[in-house]
Amino acid sequence: EIGEDPTGWDANAESAAKEIIEAAKANNAVLEMNVSGVWKAVTKGYPAIIYPRREFWEIASDYDIPVILNTDAHSLERLDAHVDYGMKLIEEFGLRRVEIKR
């Protein structure tokens, strides 16, 4: 099983995450959780899941911002790839998942 990337998250990343999340909240924006990083780790041999970052979504959970889940599919085969991973994070952090409809 591929684990999450324990590197690359520091005080600067946390500060940037808070700025992004606070700007989204102030502008009534929806945050996108892209799970393509899971697909890359599984299929391209990345040593760990580099995104979505658990730390980012843990911070976002304090702001009650709507979240959409995206696989960043570039083919039909990837349309629902690793949605389960994103749903686990959404449930774990109590995020408010929304769907964008036309």
MMTF fields as JSON, N, C-alpha, C and O atoms, coordinates in Angstrom:
{
  "mmtfVersion": "1.0.0",
  "mmtfProducer": "UNKNOWN",
  "numBonds": 407,
  "numAtoms": 408,
  "numGroups": 102,
  "numChains": 1,
  "numModels": 1,
  "chainsPerModel": [1],
  "groupsPerChain": [102],
  "chainIdList": ["A"],
  "bondAtomList": [4, 2, 8, 6, 12, 10, 16, 14, 20, 18, 24, 22, 28, 26, 32, 30, 36, 34, 40, 38, 44, 42, 48, 46, 52, 50, 56, 54, 60, 58, 64, 62, 68, 66, 72, 70, 76, 74, 80, 78, 84, 82, 88, 86, 92, 90, 96, 94, 100, 98, 104, 102, 108, 106, 112, 110, 116, 114, 120, 118, 124, 122, 128, 126, 132, 130, 136, 134, 140, 138, 144, 142, 148, 146, 152, 150, 156, 154, 160, 158, 164, 162, 168, 166, 172, 170, 176, 174, 180, 178, 184, 182, 188, 186, 192, 190, 196, 194, 200, 198, 204, 202, 208, 206, 212, 210, 216, 214, 220, 218, 224, 222, 228, 226, 232, 230, 236, 234, 240, 238, 244, 242, 248, 246, 252, 250, 256, 254, 260, 258, 264, 262, 268, 266, 272, 270, 276, 274, 280, 278, 284, 282, 288, 286, 292, 290, 296, 294, 300, 298, 304, 302, 308, 306, 312, 310, 316, 314, 320, 318, 324, 322, 328, 326, 332, 330, 336, 334, 340, 338, 344, 342, 348, 346, 352, 350, 356, 354, 360, 358, 364, 362, 368, 366, 372, 370, 376, 374, 380, 378, 384, 382, 388, 386, 392, 390, 396, 394, 400, 398, 404, 402],
  "bondOrderList": [1, 1, 1, 1, 1, 1, 1, 1, 1, 1, 1, 1, 1, 1, 1, 1, 1, 1, 1, 1, 1, 1, 1, 1, 1, 1, 1, 1, 1, 1, 1, 1, 1, 1, 1, 1, 1, 1, 1, 1, 1, 1, 1, 1, 1, 1, 1, 1, 1, 1, 1, 1, 1, 1, 1, 1, 1, 1, 1, 1, 1, 1, 1, 1, 1, 1, 1, 1, 1, 1, 1, 1, 1, 1, 1, 1, 1, 1, 1, 1, 1, 1, 1, 1, 1, 1, 1, 1, 1, 1, 1, 1, 1, 1, 1, 1, 1, 1, 1, 1, 1],
  "groupList": [{"groupName": "GLU", "atomNameList": ["N", "CA", "C", "O"], "elementList": ["N", "C", "C", "O"], "formalChargeList": [0, 0, 0, 0], "bondAtomList": [1, 0, 2, 1, 3, 2], "bondOrderList": [1, 1, 2], "singleLetterCode": "E", "chemCompType": "L-PEPTIDE LINKING"}, {"groupName": "ILE", "atomNameList": ["N", "CA", "C", "O"], "elementList": ["N", "C", "C", "O"], "formalChargeList": [0, 0, 0, 0], "bondAtomList": [1, 0, 2, 1, 3, 2], "bondOrderList": [1, 1, 2], "singleLetterCode": "I", "chemCompType": "L-PEPTIDE LINKING"}, {"groupName": "GLY", "atomNameList": ["N", "CA", "C", "O"], "elementList": ["N", "C", "C", "O"], "formalChargeList": [0, 0, 0, 0], "bondAtomList": [1, 0, 2, 1, 3, 2], "bondOrderList": [1, 1, 2], "singleLetterCode": "G", "chemCompType": "PEPTIDE LINKING"}, {"groupName": "ASP", "atomNameList": ["N", "CA", "C", "O"], "elementList": ["N", "C", "C", "O"], "formalChargeList": [0, 0, 0, 0], "bondAtomList": [1, 0, 2, 1, 3, 2], "bondOrderList": [1, 1, 2], "singleLetterCode": "D", "chemCompType": "L-PEPTIDE LINKING"}, {"groupName": "PRO", "atomNameList": ["N", "CA", "C", "O"], "elementList": ["N", "C", "C", "O"], "formalChargeList": [0, 0, 0, 0], "bondAtomList": [1, 0, 2, 1, 3, 2], "bondOrderList": [1, 1, 2], "singleLetterCode": "P", "chemCompType": "L-PEPTIDE LINKING"}, {"groupName": "THR", "atomNameList": ["N", "CA", "C", "O"], "elementList": ["N", "C", "C", "O"], "formalChargeList": [0, 0, 0, 0], "bondAtomList": [1, 0, 2, 1, 3, 2], "bondOrderList": [1, 1, 2], "singleLetterCode": "T", "chemCompType": "L-PEPTIDE LINKING"}, {"groupName": "TRP", "atomNameList": ["N", "CA", "C", "O"], "elementList": ["N", "C", "C", "O"], "formalChargeList": [0, 0, 0, 0], "bondAtomList": [1, 0, 2, 1, 3, 2], "bondOrderList": [1, 1, 2], "singleLetterCode": "W", "chemCompType": "L-PEPTIDE LINKING"}, {"groupName": "ALA", "atomNameList": ["N", "CA", "C", "O"], "elementList": ["N", "C", "C", "O"], "formalChargeList": [0, 0, 0, 0], "bondAtomList": [1, 0, 2, 1, 3, 2], "bondOrderList": [1, 1, 2], "singleLetterCode": "A", "chemCompType": "L-PEPTIDE LINKING"}, {"groupName": "ASN", "atomNameList": ["N", "CA", "C", "O"], "elementList": ["N", "C", "C", "O"], "formalChargeList": [0, 0, 0, 0], "bondAtomList": [1, 0, 2, 1, 3, 2], "bondOrderList": [1, 1, 2], "singleLetterCode": "N", "chemCompType": "L-PEPTIDE LINKING"}, {"groupName": "SER", "atomNameList": ["N", "CA", "C", "O"], "elementList": ["N", "C", "C", "O"], "formalChargeList": [0, 0, 0, 0], "bondAtomList": [1, 0, 2, 1, 3, 2], "bondOrderList": [1, 1, 2], "singleLetterCode": "S", "chemCompType": "L-PEPTIDE LINKING"}, {"groupName": "LYS", "atomNameList": ["N", "CA", "C", "O"], "elementList": ["N", "C", "C", "O"], "formalChargeList": [0, 0, 0, 0], "bondAtomList": [1, 0, 2, 1, 3, 2], "bondOrderList": [1, 1, 2], "singleLetterCode": "K", "chemCompType": "L-PEPTIDE LINKING"}, {"groupName": "VAL", "atomNameList": ["N", "CA", "C", "O"], "elementList": ["N", "C", "C", "O"], "formalChargeList": [0, 0, 0, 0], "bondAtomList": [1, 0, 2, 1, 3, 2], "bondOrderList": [1, 1, 2], "singleLetterCode": "V", "chemCompType": "L-PEPTIDE LINKING"}, {"groupName": "LEU", "atomNameList": ["N", "CA", "C", "O"], "elementList": ["N", "C", "C", "O"], "formalChargeList": [0, 0, 0, 0], "bondAtomList": [1, 0, 2, 1, 3, 2], "bondOrderList": [1, 1, 2], "singleLetterCode": "L", "chemCompType": "L-PEPTIDE LINKING"}, {"groupName": "MET", "atomNameList": ["N", "CA", "C", "O"], "elementList": ["N", "C", "C", "O"], "formalChargeList": [0, 0, 0, 0], "bondAtomList": [1, 0, 2, 1, 3, 2], "bondOrderList": [1, 1, 2], "singleLetterCode": "M", "chemCompType": "L-PEPTIDE LINKING"}, {"groupName": "TYR", "atomNameList": ["N", "CA", "C", "O"], "elementList": ["N", "C", "C", "O"], "formalChargeList": [0, 0, 0, 0], "bondAtomList": [1, 0, 2, 1, 3, 2], "bondOrderList": [1, 1, 2], "singleLetterCode": "Y", "chemCompType": "L-PEPTIDE LINKING"}, {"groupName": "ARG", "atomNameList": ["N", "CA", "C", "O"], "elementList": ["N", "C", "C", "O"], "formalChargeList": [0, 0, 0, 0], "bondAtomList": [1, 0, 2, 1, 3, 2], "bondOrderList": [1, 1, 2], "singleLetterCode": "R", "chemCompType": "L-PEPTIDE LINKING"}, {"groupName": "PHE", "atomNameList": ["N", "CA", "C", "O"], "elementList": ["N", "C", "C", "O"], "formalChargeList": [0, 0, 0, 0], "bondAtomList": [1, 0, 2, 1, 3, 2], "bondOrderList": [1, 1, 2], "singleLetterCode": "F", "chemCompType": "L-PEPTIDE LINKING"}, {"groupName": "HIS", "atomNameList": ["N", "CA", "C", "O"], "elementList": ["N", "C", "C", "O"], "formalChargeList": [0, 0, 0, 0], "bondAtomList": [1, 0, 2, 1, 3, 2], "bondOrderList": [1, 1, 2], "singleLetterCode": "H", "chemCompType": "L-PEPTIDE LINKING"}],
  "groupTypeList": [0, 1, 2, 0, 3, 4, 5, 2, 6, 3, 7, 8, 7, 0, 9, 7, 7, 10, 0, 1, 1, 0, 7, 7, 10, 7, 8, 8, 7, 11, 12, 0, 13, 8, 11, 9, 2, 11, 6, 10, 7, 11, 5, 10, 2, 14, 4, 7, 1, 1, 14, 4, 15, 15, 0, 16, 6, 0, 1, 7, 9, 3, 14, 3, 1, 4, 11, 1, 12, 8, 5, 3, 7, 17, 9, 12, 0, 15, 12, 3, 7, 17, 11, 3, 14, 2, 13, 10, 12, 1, 0, 0, 16, 2, 12, 15, 15, 11, 0, 1, 10, 15],
  "groupIdList": [1, 2, 3, 4, 5, 6, 7, 8, 9, 10, 11, 12, 13, 14, 15, 16, 17, 18, 19, 20, 21, 22, 23, 24, 25, 26, 27, 28, 29, 30, 31, 32, 33, 34, 35, 36, 37, 38, 39, 40, 41, 42, 43, 44, 45, 46, 47, 48, 49, 50, 51, 52, 53, 54, 55, 56, 57, 58, 59, 60, 61, 62, 63, 64, 65, 66, 67, 68, 69, 70, 71, 72, 73, 74, 75, 76, 77, 78, 79, 80, 81, 82, 83, 84, 85, 86, 87, 88, 89, 90, 91, 92, 93, 94, 95, 96, 97, 98, 99, 100, 101, 102],
  "secStructList": [7, 7, 7, 5, 7, 7, 1, 1, 7, 1, 2, 2, 2, 2, 2, 2, 2, 2, 2, 2, 2, 2, 2, 2, 2, 2, 6, 6, 7, 7, 3, 3, 3, 3, 7, 2, 2, 2, 2, 2, 2, 2, 2, 1, 7, 7, 1, 1, 5, 7, 1, 1, 7, 2, 2, 2, 2, 2, 2, 2, 6, 6, 1, 7, 7, 3, 3, 3, 3, 3, 7, 7, 7, 1, 1, 4, 4, 4, 6, 6, 6, 6, 2, 2, 2, 2, 2, 2, 2, 2, 2, 2, 6, 6, 7, 3, 3, 7, 7, 7, 7, 7],
  "xCoordList": [0.851, 0.0, 0.888, 1.909, 0.485, 1.229, 0.746, -0.457, 1.677, 1.316, 1.292, 1.563, 0.958, 0.938, 2.336, 3.134, 2.629, 3.937, 4.14, 3.43, 5.091, 5.316, 6.176, 6.361, 6.696, 7.59, 6.872, 5.759, 7.516, 7.022, 5.963, 5.504, 5.559, 4.567, 5.278, 5.8, 5.29, 5.962, 5.14, 4.001, 5.703, 4.981, 4.59, 3.521, 5.443, 5.105, 3.918, 3.032, 3.895, 2.777, 1.491, 0.432, 1.581, 0.402, -0.117, -1.324, 0.788, 0.391, -0.27, -1.292, 0.309, -0.26, -1.635, -2.553, -1.782, -3.074, -4.13, -5.241, -3.794, -4.748, -5.132, -6.299, -4.174, -4.474, -5.434, -6.389, -5.18, -6.04, -7.453, -8.439, -7.53, -8.829, -9.598, -10.804, -8.916, -9.579, -10.044, -11.105, -9.265, -9.679, -10.903, -11.823, -10.911, -12.068, -13.31, -14.383, -13.164, -14.293, -14.8, -16.006, -13.884, -14.26, -14.961, -15.759, -14.664, -15.231, -16.326, -16.715, -16.808, -17.856, -17.501, -18.348, -16.257, -15.775, -15.904, -16.067, -15.828, -15.837, -14.4, -13.704, -13.959, -12.632, -12.73, -13.692, -11.74, -11.7, -10.686, -9.528, -11.134, -10.225, -9.914, -10.788, -8.68, -8.241, -7.534, -6.518, -8.079, -7.497, -6.587, -6.225, -6.221, -5.345, -3.975, -3.294, -3.581, -2.305, -2.279, -1.217, -3.432, -3.511, -3.267, -2.503, -3.918, -3.734, -2.264, -1.728, -1.617, -0.203, 0.668, 1.598, 0.374, 1.164, 0.982, 1.942, -0.232, -0.533, -0.003, 0.558, -0.172, 0.138, 1.482, 2.025, 2.024, 3.269, 4.468, 5.571, 4.248, 5.371, 5.838, 6.949, 5.013, 5.385, 5.538, 4.774, 6.493, 6.732, 5.645, 5.54, 4.832, 3.795, 2.737, 2.943, 1.609, 0.541, 0.919, 0.982, 1.173, 1.598, 0.421, 0.55, -0.712, -1.95, -3.12, -2.993, -4.236, -4.56, -3.814, -3.574, -3.459, -2.722, -3.69, -4.546, -3.545, -4.373, -4.327, -5.345, -3.153, -2.988, -3.853, -4.455, -3.906, -4.716, -6.181, -6.843, -6.678, -8.101, -8.455, -9.592, -7.494, -7.727, -7.938, -8.82, -7.141, -7.315, -8.643, -9.376, -8.958, -10.199, -11.422, -12.45, -11.318, -12.467, -12.923, -14.047, -12.075, -12.431, -13.216, -13.655, -13.405, -13.964, -15.343, -15.897, -15.905, -17.212, -17.327, -18.216, -16.418, -16.402, -16.858, -16.432, -17.714, -18.12, -16.934, -16.032, -16.962, -15.866, -16.441, -17.441, -15.801, -16.134, -14.992, -13.833, -15.338, -14.362, -14.123, -15.07, -12.854, -12.5, -11.394, -10.443, -11.528, -10.488, -9.48, -8.468, -9.747, -8.871, -8.669, -7.569, -9.759, -9.702, -9.334, -9.875, -8.418, -8.041, -8.494, -8.171, -9.253, -9.817, -11.025, -11.167, -11.882, -13.068, -12.696, -13.402, -11.604, -11.18, -10.853, -10.943, -10.475, -10.081, -11.204, -10.993, -12.378, -13.464, -13.791, -14.101, -13.728, -14.03, -12.839, -13.008, -11.65, -10.45, -10.191, -10.012, -10.175, -9.8, -10.744, -10.359, -11.971, -12.991, -13.146, -13.387, -13.008, -13.149, -12.143, -12.467, -10.935, -9.923, -10.377, -10.28, -10.872, -11.364, -12.563, -12.669, -13.464, -14.644, -14.25, -14.871, -13.224, -12.736, -12.249, -12.558, -11.479, -11.001, -12.168, -12.2, -13.112, -14.277, -15.031, -15.424, -15.231, -15.934, -15.1, -15.616, -13.816, -12.937, -12.914, -12.939, -12.866, -12.762, -14.102, -14.155, -15.172, -16.501, -16.677, -17.337, -16.086, -16.187, -17.57, -18.237, -17.983, -19.3, -19.153, -18.813, -19.414, -19.274, -20.482, -21.628, -20.204, -21.27, -21.004, -19.887, -22.04, -21.9, -22.294, -23.266, -21.557, -21.849, -22.706, -22.305, -23.87, -24.77, -25.056, -25.099, -25.252, -25.571, -27.036, -27.502],
  "yCoordList": [-1.19, 0.0, 1.242, 1.297, 2.211, 3.469, 4.395, 4.566, 4.984, 5.894, 7.343, 7.662, 8.203, 9.629, 10.197, 9.679, 11.26, 11.889, 12.635, 13.603, 12.205, 12.882, 14.143, 14.867, 14.402, 15.542, 16.71, 16.567, 17.849, 18.987, 19.82, 20.811, 19.457, 20.261, 20.896, 20.209, 22.228, 22.943, 24.18, 24.314, 25.08, 26.28, 27.147, 27.759, 27.21, 27.986, 27.384, 28.111, 26.064, 25.394, 25.605, 25.84, 25.525, 25.736, 27.162, 27.381, 28.123, 29.522, 29.756, 30.438, 29.196, 29.329, 28.674, 29.224, 27.508, 26.824, 27.69, 27.821, 28.28, 29.147, 30.35, 30.742, 30.935, 32.078, 31.67, 32.388, 30.53, 30.037, 29.783, 30.207, 29.1, 28.733, 29.973, 30.072, 30.906, 32.133, 32.978, 33.6, 33.006, 33.746, 33.074, 33.756, 31.767, 31.041, 31.347, 31.596, 31.328, 31.615, 33.041, 33.265, 33.995, 35.401, 35.657, 36.587, 34.836, 35.031, 34.02, 33.883, 33.328, 32.314, 31.325, 30.958, 30.903, 29.968, 28.531, 28.28, 27.62, 26.194, 25.693, 26.044, 24.879, 24.275, 22.957, 22.207, 22.685, 21.445, 20.488, 20.846, 19.269, 18.219, 17.361, 16.665, 17.414, 16.671, 15.401, 15.471, 14.246, 12.974, 12.34, 11.17, 13.087, 12.559, 12.163, 11.309, 12.774, 12.413, 10.971, 10.35, 10.436, 9.025, 8.153, 7.189, 8.497, 7.759, 7.772, 6.748, 8.923, 9.02, 8.135, 7.494, 8.098, 7.254, 5.778, 5.009, 5.386, 3.987, 3.55, 2.461, 4.376, 3.934, 4.388, 3.761, 5.455, 5.981, 5.753, 6.22, 5.043, 4.692, 5.787, 5.715, 6.805, 7.816, 7.111, 6.194, 7.515, 6.808, 7.037, 6.278, 8.087, 8.407, 9.281, 9.818, 9.412, 10.287, 11.712, 12.066, 12.54, 13.912, 14.877, 15.962, 14.497, 15.254, 14.337, 13.396, 14.582, 15.705, 15.597, 14.507, 16.761, 16.799, 16.772, 17.646, 15.773, 15.616, 16.882, 17.308, 17.466, 18.647, 19.816, 20.53, 19.999, 21.078, 20.894, 21.833, 19.682, 19.421, 19.426, 19.719, 19.105, 19.22, 20.688, 21.003, 21.569, 23.008, 23.48, 24.222, 23.06, 23.474, 23.086, 23.761, 22.013, 21.534, 22.531, 22.437, 23.472, 24.493, 25.658, 26.538, 25.686, 26.866, 26.668, 27.637, 25.5, 25.229, 25.784, 26.579, 25.351, 25.759, 24.56, 23.434, 24.784, 23.664, 23.097, 23.827, 21.787, 21.082, 20.235, 19.54, 20.302, 19.379, 18.383, 18.704, 17.184, 16.117, 15.924, 15.788, 15.912, 15.836, 14.803, 14.74, 13.995, 13.012, 13.536, 12.886, 14.693, 15.266, 14.268, 14.121, 13.589, 12.529, 13.089, 14.1, 12.418, 12.758, 11.67, 11.686, 10.72, 9.641, 9.075, 9.252, 8.399, 7.8, 6.787, 6.659, 6.072, 5.057, 5.649, 4.959, 6.916, 7.557, 8.388, 9.066, 8.341, 9.212, 9.083, 10.08, 7.877, 7.704, 7.136, 6.557, 7.308, 6.756, 7.373, 8.585, 6.548, 6.906, 7.9, 8.617, 7.93, 8.744, 8.281, 9.095, 6.987, 6.451, 7.087, 7.325, 7.362, 7.998, 9.406, 9.794, 10.156, 11.502, 11.485, 12.32, 10.54, 10.444, 10.131, 10.631, 9.308, 9.021, 10.29, 10.528, 11.114, 12.367, 13.309, 13.936, 13.396, 14.258, 13.823, 14.66, 12.541, 12.022, 12.187, 12.594, 11.874, 11.959, 13.362, 13.527, 14.372, 15.743, 16.469, 17.656, 15.768, 16.383, 17.538, 18.527, 17.417, 18.474, 18.462, 17.428, 19.603, 19.739, 19.575, 20.52, 18.361, 18.051, 18.562, 18.384, 19.197, 19.676, 19.189, 18.802, 19.217, 18.902, 20.124, 20.802, 20.407, 21.537, 21.021, 20.116, 21.597, 21.149, 22.324, 23.475, 22.014, 23.047, 23.132, 23.954],
  "zCoordList": [0.0, 0.0, 0.0, 0.685, -0.765, -0.854, 0.247, 0.444, 0.954, 2.04, 1.582, 0.425, 2.527, 2.243, 2.411, 3.192, 1.681, 1.698, 3.012, 3.282, 3.829, 5.109, 4.986, 5.965, 3.8, 3.626, 2.966, 2.461, 2.977, 2.22, 2.911, 2.342, 4.113, 4.834, 6.011, 6.889, 6.016, 7.085, 7.432, 6.982, 8.222, 8.643, 7.451, 7.459, 6.424, 5.226, 4.487, 4.036, 4.363, 3.7, 4.492, 3.911, 5.796, 6.636, 6.495, 6.395, 6.486, 6.316, 4.954, 4.865, 3.907, 2.562, 2.493, 1.885, 3.109, 3.121, 3.787, 3.273, 4.919, 5.623, 4.766, 4.743, 4.069, 3.191, 2.075, 1.778, 1.468, 0.383, 0.909, 0.306, 2.018, 2.589, 3.038, 2.81, 3.669, 4.117, 2.933, 2.996, 1.862, 0.659, 0.029, -0.422, -0.001, -0.537, 0.294, -0.255, 1.597, 2.49, 2.266, 2.161, 2.193, 2.014, 0.688, 0.573, -0.31, -1.646, -1.989, -3.149, -0.984, -1.181, -2.286, -3.099, -2.306, -3.32, -2.815, -1.62, -3.743, -3.444, -3.576, -4.529, -2.628, -2.724, -3.485, -3.322, -4.307, -5.068, -4.454, -4.241, -4.172, -3.737, -4.96, -5.478, -5.412, -6.581, -6.103, -5.411, -6.476, -6.045, -7.095, -6.971, -8.11, -9.145, -8.585, -9.153, -7.487, -6.861, -6.387, -6.344, -6.034, -5.643, -6.873, -6.818, -7.979, -9.231, -9.65, -10.073, -9.532, -9.919, -9.042, -9.531, -7.754, -6.852, -7.188, -7.155, -7.509, -7.786, -9.154, -9.272, -10.182, -11.543, -12.081, -12.991, -11.541, -12.091, -11.178, -11.46, -10.099, -9.235, -8.302, -7.778, -8.079, -7.085, -5.74, -5.44, -4.939, -3.676, -2.628, -1.665, -2.816, -1.835, -2.497, -3.586, -1.823, -2.298, -1.94, -0.763, -2.965, -2.692, -2.608, -2.042, -3.159, -2.989, -3.263, -4.046, -2.649, -1.77, -0.437, 0.082, 0.092, 1.357, 2.528, 2.666, 3.352, 4.548, 5.414, 5.96, 5.531, 6.398, 5.914, 6.717, 4.592, 4.014, 4.382, 4.823, 4.197, 4.429, 5.9, 6.27, 6.735, 8.172, 8.554, 9.353, 7.993, 8.237, 7.654, 8.308, 6.439, 5.78, 6.594, 6.536, 7.343, 8.114, 9.174, 9.665, 9.528, 10.52, 9.922, 10.663, 8.603, 7.939, 7.299, 6.78, 7.308, 6.716, 5.296, 4.991, 4.451, 3.044, 2.21, 2.471, 1.215, 0.366, -0.419, -0.829, -0.613, -1.288, -2.424, -2.249, -3.577, -4.666, -4.802, -4.543, -5.208, -5.381, -6.869, -7.643, -7.268, -8.678, -8.877, -8.098, -9.927, -10.239, -11.257, -11.52, -11.822, -12.85, -13.989, -14.522, -14.347, -15.357, -16.722, -17.168, -17.361, -18.724, -19.686, -20.873, -19.137, -19.951, -19.209, -17.999, -19.948, -19.328, -18.254, -17.254, -18.446, -17.494, -16.133, -15.117, -16.105, -14.847, -14.231, -13.225, -14.819, -14.387, -12.906, -12.254, -12.37, -10.944, -10.163, -9.09, -10.711, -10.081, -8.714, -8.59, -7.717, -6.345, -5.677, -4.754, -6.153, -5.492, -4.042, -3.15, -3.812, -2.451, -1.491, -0.328, -1.965, -1.12, -0.72, 0.444, -1.698, -1.417, -0.489, 0.408, -0.699, 0.165, 1.6, 2.539, 1.777, 3.13, 3.817, 4.984, 3.085, 3.672, 3.994, 5.053, 3.073, 3.286, 4.534, 5.347, 4.686, 5.867, 7.125, 8.165, 7.036, 8.206, 8.798, 10.018, 7.932, 8.422, 8.474, 8.798, 8.16, 8.236, 7.269, 7.59, 6.081, 5.075, 4.424, 4.377, 3.933, 3.302, 1.793, 1.081, 1.321, -0.111, -0.883, -0.468, -2.009, -2.876, -4.293, -4.636, -5.099, -6.519, -7.314, -6.981, -8.348, -9.212, -10.361, -11.093, -10.508, -11.562, -12.483, -12.05, -13.764, -14.732, -14.938, -15.727]
}
